[in-house]
Amino acid sequence: MLASLFDNAPLMIMLVGSLVGIASSLVGTFLVLRGVSMLSDAIGHSIVFGIVVVWLLTHQQSGPVQIVGAALTGLLTVFLTELLVSTRRVKKDAAIGLVFPVLFSAGVLLLNLYARDVHIDTHTVLLGEIGFVWLDTLTIGDYRVPQSLVWMGAMTLINGAFVTLFYKELKIATFDEALAKALGLAPGVLFYLLLLLTSGTAVAAFDAVGAVLFVAFVIVPPSTAYLLTDRLWMMFIYGALVSIASSVSGYFLAVAWNVSIGGMMAVMTGVFLLLAFLVGPRYGMIAQVLRRRGQRRINEIRTLAVHLYNHEDGPEQWVENVTRALSEHLLWDGAKANRVVERSCTEGLIERRGETLMLTAAGREMAREILEPTRNGTGSLTTTAP
């Protein structure tokens, strides 16, 4: 049963893609919330240097030693970036742009000088080939298991355990670093541990999906989740769902259109981000347009109520509180004036008496609530001196 599952190439491709996405989005959520998500791009490229150096020292192309060694290169990238920023001569984005090209170039140079015959190349590191993950296997018991599935499964469990164990500390350090320091939570240590896991995930993922898809999974699913919810724990769930959906839909579309599987998975993360941007329940563009339209309608009704209240029972009531007068006083065209009046009548705030518009008790109460702060002075409660 299990052997047939491990031999199922499409299933292994989608499963590895999903695990890469889940593991990446777990750490990426905090990077996105901190506003340093592009560090993942720097780490994803600079680990080439670490991978080559570890191979030169140990002659191992994969395994825990390779993951740890290359992950330390990711920390080196962040350390050098912070070191440049501390000089106050360059900004953080410029520092990132200075550090990772140097390390990436050094890695490529070492690769061409000393590792020409090794199955490590920049194309694999940047783009990967997730379509072949089922061919590179490990023997576990009686089963041949794809190597990428093992390493990405391990990184997903490690990242999940880290987030679960330090959830409260990470939450405080992310949203209020000063409070975290005051509570003795060492936010700097937590941040570097987070980046260490990000680097480890990048190394585990590079052979399967490459740096480009890794960066997409780190940034896009958490960003999509950010548009869908304000709750941190829900961001992890939405990020995982987007990663799985992108991997599955990306695979089937890539097969149907005969294009790169990894590239199509990255494209699908962008598609889901676009959908969230358009139809998100709170921050989506359509929701914001509808919300602004609703607020505008409410403001129009409130404006009409105040206008009618100000002229109520006055000598000019029969002239001012008619629909045709609204065009002059409120600068509304006839169609808009009729629309607002009808809406106010429907909501029971005004009623017609011939051509005159009269406030109901509810409409009068609304107008009083609007005008009361103004008539008190500055919007605060008036007080009487003792």
FENHU-V824295 format. One record per pair of residues at least 12 apart in sequence whose C-alpha atoms are under 8 Angstrom apart, sorted by the first residue. I is the first residue (numbers start at 1). GAP is how many residues later the second one is. Records with the same first field share a line. If there is no record, write none. Layout:
I: GAP + GAP
This chain:
2: 141
3: 140 + 141
6: 128 + 137 + 138 + 139 + 140
7: 127
9: 125
12: 121 + 122 + 134 + 137
13: 117 + 118 + 119 + 120 + 121 + 238
14: 230 + 233 + 234 + 237
15: 134 + 232
16: 114 + 117 + 132 + 133 + 136 + 192
17: 113 + 192 + 226 + 227 + 230
18: 222 + 225 + 226 + 229 + 230
19: 130 + 133 + 134 + 137 + 225
20: 132 + 136 + 181 + 185 + 194 + 197
21: 193 + 196 + 197 + 200 + 219 + 222 + 223 + 226
22: 134 + 195 + 217 + 218 + 221 + 222
23: 129 + 132 + 133 + 134 + 136 + 137 + 178
24: 174 + 177 + 190 + 193 + 194
25: 192 + 193 + 194 + 196 + 197 + 211 + 214 + 215 + 218
26: 133 + 134 + 137 + 210 + 213
27: 132 + 167 + 170 + 171 + 191
28: 170 + 189 + 190 + 191 + 194
29: 189 + 190 + 193 + 194 + 206 + 207
30: 140 + 144
32: 187 + 190 + 191
33: 141 + 142
34: 140 + 141
37: 181 + 182
38: 181
39: 39 + 57
40: 158 + 159 + 175 + 178
41: 170 + 171 + 174
42: 32 + 35 + 54 + 55 + 57 + 58
43: 30 + 31 + 32 + 34 + 35 + 57 + 155 + 156 + 159
44: 30 + 155 + 158 + 159 + 167 + 168 + 170 + 171
45: 55 + 56 + 59 + 81 + 166
46: 27 + 28 + 31 + 54 + 55 + 57 + 58 + 61
47: 23 + 24 + 26 + 27 + 56 + 57 + 152 + 155 + 156
48: 22 + 55 + 56 + 59 + 60 + 74 + 77
49: 21 + 24 + 54 + 55 + 56 + 57 + 58 + 59 + 61
50: 19 + 20 + 21 + 22 + 23 + 57
51: 15 + 18 + 19 + 56
52: 55 + 58 + 59 + 63
53: 54
54: 12 + 15 + 16
56: 58 + 59
66: 137
67: 133 + 136 + 137
68: 132
70: 129 + 130 + 133
71: 125 + 126 + 127 + 128 + 129 + 131 + 132
72: 124 + 127
73: 126
74: 121 + 122 + 125
75: 117 + 120 + 121 + 124
77: 22 + 23 + 26
80: 19
81: 14 + 15 + 18
82: 13
108: 14
124: 82 + 83 + 86
125: 81 + 82 + 85 + 86
126: 80 + 84 + 85 + 86
127: 79 + 82 + 83 + 84 + 85 + 86 + 135
128: 78 + 79 + 80 + 81 + 82 + 83 + 134
129: 78 + 79 + 80 + 81 + 132 + 133
130: 78 + 79 + 131 + 132
131: 130 + 131
132: 76
133: 13 + 14 + 15 + 75
134: 12 + 13
136: 12
148: 56 + 57 + 59 + 60
151: 53
152: 49 + 52 + 53
155: 45 + 46 + 49
159: 38
169: 16 + 18
170: 17 + 20
173: 12 + 14 + 17
202: 12
209: 53
213: 49 + 50 + 52 + 53
216: 50 + 53
217: 26 + 49 + 52
220: 49 + 50 + 53
221: 17 + 18 + 19 + 21 + 22 + 48 + 52
222: 13 + 14 + 16 + 17
223: 50
224: 14 + 15 + 18 + 48 + 49 + 52 + 53
225: 13 + 14
227: 49 + 50 + 53 + 55 + 56 + 57
228: 48 + 52 + 53 + 54 + 55
229: 53
242: 27 + 30
243: 26
246: 19 + 20 + 22 + 23 + 26
247: 18 + 21
248: 17
249: 16 + 19
250: 12 + 14 + 15 + 16 + 17 + 18
251: 13 + 14
297: 43
300: 40
301: 39 + 40 + 42 + 43
302: 64 + 65 + 68
304: 36 + 37
305: 44 + 45 + 54 + 58 + 59 + 61 + 62
306: 61 + 64 + 65
307: 14
308: 12 + 13 + 49 + 50 + 51
309: 50 + 55 + 58
312: 46
318: 38
321: 35 + 36 + 37
322: 33 + 34 + 35
323: 14 + 15 + 18 + 32 + 33 + 34
324: 13
348: 12 + 14 + 15
349: 12 + 13 + 14 + 15
350: 13
